[in-house]
Amino acid sequence: MSKQRKRIVIVGANFAGLAAATKLSTDYAVTVVDLTRHFEWIPNIHELVSGVKTGRDLRLDRARIVSRAGHRFVQDRAIQVDTGRHVVVTDGGRELGFDACIVAVGASANTFGIPGAFSNTYPFHGVADCEAIGYDLRKLQREKQPLRLVIVGAGISGIEALGEVLRRYGDNPTLSVDVVEAGARLLPGLPAKLDADIRKLCQPFPVVFHTGASIARVAPKSVLLDNGLRIPSALTLWTAGLAPTALLRASGLARGNDGWAPVSRTLQSAYCDQVFVAGDAVALPKPLAKQVFHALDMGHCAASNVQRYLQGRKLHAFKPANKPLVVTFGDLQTYLVAGRTVVANRSLAAAKEGLYQVYMAQMSPQGVLQSLPGVAERLLRSWDTLLKPQLAQII
Ligand SMILES: Cc1cc2nc3c(=O)[nH]c(=O)nc-3n(C[C@H](O)[C@H](O)[C@H](O)COP(=O)(O)OP(=O)(O)OC[C@H]3O[C@@H](n4cnc5c(N)ncnc54)[C@H](O)[C@@H]3O)c2cc1C
């Protein structure tokens, strides 16, 4: 009789969770739980605002990716990782027993308890959010209503959203955009020259930046700042802030004030040896930017360490790689940021597009070769809608 396989449950299957799932051997009985069926390529969701990408371009069937890796996919919401009984409890009433578990539930949007922010703004966190924004912007334009927008947050998401609004609606005479940022400058945390460059690029457009500004409340058609300024708004985009998901605290994996899950350098939970945490959900001993490439690397590291743990072998420390960041600003500019160095060139948009294309091809449920027709179709669409118009402007 064959030996019973040890059970691994992965909770959350986007970047970190899927990276772990595709690395785990079928020597283990692996169950992957996620509340939605589709993997989403989040770094390009801002392109749904202008329509240079569609939701279909940014989604893959994660159930098929998981089954291609030889594992079981369960579409359900985990409501608790019970670290005492070693089961993951789901909304649908399942109890998934584990010998080891990887938690990769990412982060959720944070509206900081500001009155009206949750109900009167468009979240900017996933494909469906940005499809809704793109749809409602087109509707306003179709109905010849003023395109009066407020973008809350001038971090990477807010600035990339602004770039897409200007790409598509920059020549609409009714456009006005107010960008509200609590930090002292645009793209806080990145080199200051980016702030200056973006402001310069926006000069020909009706864009007003409110930096160092906090929001008192959001109403359906306006945003009120702490300083008393009321900004009219037909559509308010909320791109600011990340919060840990409730599952971490409900499972006792987060016990401090900030709500993220503390781990050792091996990604093992500070509170339960059988649980590893990867991606945006972690609080590493040395804090790390919440980025896709770290999430992917952590997913691989967690998978390797879970297997080592189950084999009673020594665990490896996670070593974050220093990778440059690409920030696109519609068809006006693209920045490559490596530490304090910034390179700006519109043709760099191809770099971000290339990363996306390669990843989607690798993860495609059909495998790289069989997915080539799909890749070719996506590349052609990108060429027509994104890269060709930009190259035409450069030449
Ligand atoms: C608008 C935006 C733009 C970004 N742009 C960039 C960029 O340009 N470059 C970059 O490097 N990073 C970017 N990021 C950050 C990047 O998207 C994250 O770092 C990355 O998604 C983290 O991966 P993750 O797997 O940890 O979490 P996620 O990708 O958030 O995945 C978490 C998964 O867990 C699932 N889940 C959550 N709770 C449960 C539950 N209770 N039960 C079951 N499943 C659950 C979710 O459905 C989801 O599939 C951006 C983020 C946002 C929001």
The ligand as an SDF file (V2000), in Angstrom:
LIG
                    3D

 53 58  0  0  0  0  0  0  0  0999 V2000
   -3.3880   48.8340   -8.1410 C   0  0  0  0  0  0  0  0  0  0  0  0
   -2.1230   48.1050   -7.8260 C   0  0  0  0  0  0  0  0  0  0  0  0
   -1.0230   48.2320   -8.6750 C   0  0  0  0  0  0  0  0  0  0  0  0
    0.1590   47.5580   -8.3980 C   0  0  0  0  0  0  0  0  0  0  0  0
    1.2120   47.7010   -9.2530 N   0  0  0  0  0  0  0  0  0  0  0  0
    2.3610   47.0190   -9.0090 C   0  0  0  0  0  0  0  0  0  0  0  0
    3.4620   47.1210   -9.8980 C   0  0  0  0  0  0  0  0  0  0  0  0
    3.4240   47.8470  -10.9040 O   0  0  0  0  0  0  0  0  0  0  0  0
    4.5850   46.3910   -9.6210 N   0  0  0  0  0  0  0  0  0  0  0  0
    4.6540   45.5860   -8.5230 C   0  0  0  0  0  0  0  0  0  0  0  0
    5.6830   44.9250   -8.3240 O   0  0  0  0  0  0  0  0  0  0  0  0
    3.6220   45.4790   -7.6540 N   0  0  0  0  0  0  0  0  0  0  0  0
    2.4800   46.1660   -7.8740 C   0  0  0  0  0  0  0  0  0  0  0  0
    1.4380   46.0630   -6.9970 N   0  0  0  0  0  0  0  0  0  0  0  0
    1.5780   45.2140   -5.7980 C   0  0  0  0  0  0  0  0  0  0  0  0
    1.3210   43.7500   -6.1570 C   0  0  0  0  0  0  0  0  0  0  0  0
    0.1090   43.6350   -6.8540 O   0  0  0  0  0  0  0  0  0  0  0  0
    1.2980   42.9080   -4.8940 C   0  0  0  0  0  0  0  0  0  0  0  0
    2.5560   43.0390   -4.2560 O   0  0  0  0  0  0  0  0  0  0  0  0
    1.0230   41.4360   -5.2110 C   0  0  0  0  0  0  0  0  0  0  0  0
   -0.2430   41.2880   -5.7950 O   0  0  0  0  0  0  0  0  0  0  0  0
    1.1120   40.6130   -3.9310 C   0  0  0  0  0  0  0  0  0  0  0  0
    0.8850   39.2820   -4.2440 O   0  0  0  0  0  0  0  0  0  0  0  0
    0.2060   38.3140   -3.1760 P   0  0  0  0  0  0  0  0  0  0  0  0
    0.1360   36.9810   -3.8320 O   0  0  0  0  0  0  0  0  0  0  0  0
    0.8350   38.4520   -1.8690 O   0  0  0  0  0  0  0  0  0  0  0  0
   -1.2740   38.9000   -2.9760 O   0  0  0  0  0  0  0  0  0  0  0  0
   -2.4350   39.1080   -4.0290 P   0  0  0  0  0  0  0  0  0  0  0  0
   -1.9230   39.2270   -5.3980 O   0  0  0  0  0  0  0  0  0  0  0  0
   -3.2670   40.2130   -3.4780 O   0  0  0  0  0  0  0  0  0  0  0  0
   -3.2630   37.7540   -3.9270 O   0  0  0  0  0  0  0  0  0  0  0  0
   -3.9480   37.3700   -2.7690 C   0  0  0  0  0  0  0  0  0  0  0  0
   -4.9220   36.2590   -3.1520 C   0  0  0  0  0  0  0  0  0  0  0  0
   -5.5170   35.7650   -1.9530 O   0  0  0  0  0  0  0  0  0  0  0  0
   -6.8830   35.5700   -2.1630 C   0  0  0  0  0  0  0  0  0  0  0  0
   -7.5310   35.6570   -0.8510 N   0  0  0  0  0  0  0  0  0  0  0  0
   -7.5570   36.7200   -0.0220 C   0  0  0  0  0  0  0  0  0  0  0  0
   -8.2260   36.4210    1.1060 N   0  0  0  0  0  0  0  0  0  0  0  0
   -8.6160   35.1320    0.9820 C   0  0  0  0  0  0  0  0  0  0  0  0
   -9.3490   34.2420    1.8150 C   0  0  0  0  0  0  0  0  0  0  0  0
   -9.8000   34.6180    3.0150 N   0  0  0  0  0  0  0  0  0  0  0  0
   -9.5890   33.0010    1.3540 N   0  0  0  0  0  0  0  0  0  0  0  0
   -9.1410   32.5900    0.1470 C   0  0  0  0  0  0  0  0  0  0  0  0
   -8.4430   33.3800   -0.6780 N   0  0  0  0  0  0  0  0  0  0  0  0
   -8.1800   34.6390   -0.2610 C   0  0  0  0  0  0  0  0  0  0  0  0
   -7.2870   36.6610   -3.1310 C   0  0  0  0  0  0  0  0  0  0  0  0
   -8.4790   36.3140   -3.8480 O   0  0  0  0  0  0  0  0  0  0  0  0
   -6.0570   36.7220   -4.0390 C   0  0  0  0  0  0  0  0  0  0  0  0
   -6.2050   35.8610   -5.1470 O   0  0  0  0  0  0  0  0  0  0  0  0
    0.2520   46.7270   -7.2480 C   0  0  0  0  0  0  0  0  0  0  0  0
   -0.8490   46.5920   -6.4090 C   0  0  0  0  0  0  0  0  0  0  0  0
   -2.0340   47.2760   -6.6840 C   0  0  0  0  0  0  0  0  0  0  0  0
   -3.2190   47.1060   -5.7530 C   0  0  0  0  0  0  0  0  0  0  0  0
  1  2  1  0
  2  3  1  0
  2 52  2  0
  3  4  2  0
  4  5  1  0
  4 50  1  0
  5  6  2  0
  6  7  1  0
  6 13  1  0
  7  8  2  0
  7  9  1  0
  9 10  1  0
 10 11  2  0
 10 12  1  0
 12 13  2  0
 13 14  1  0
 14 15  1  0
 14 50  1  0
 15 16  1  0
 16 17  1  0
 16 18  1  0
 18 19  1  0
 18 20  1  0
 20 21  1  0
 20 22  1  0
 22 23  1  0
 23 24  1  0
 24 25  2  0
 24 26  1  0
 24 27  1  0
 27 28  1  0
 28 29  2  0
 28 30  1  0
 28 31  1  0
 31 32  1  0
 32 33  1  0
 33 34  1  0
 33 48  1  0
 34 35  1  0
 35 36  1  0
 35 46  1  0
 36 37  1  0
 36 45  1  0
 37 38  2  0
 38 39  1  0
 39 40  1  0
 39 45  2  0
 40 41  1  0
 40 42  2  0
 42 43  1  0
 43 44  2  0
 44 45  1  0
 46 47  1  0
 46 48  1  0
 48 49  1  0
 50 51  2  0
 51 52  1  0
 52 53  1  0
M  END
$$$$
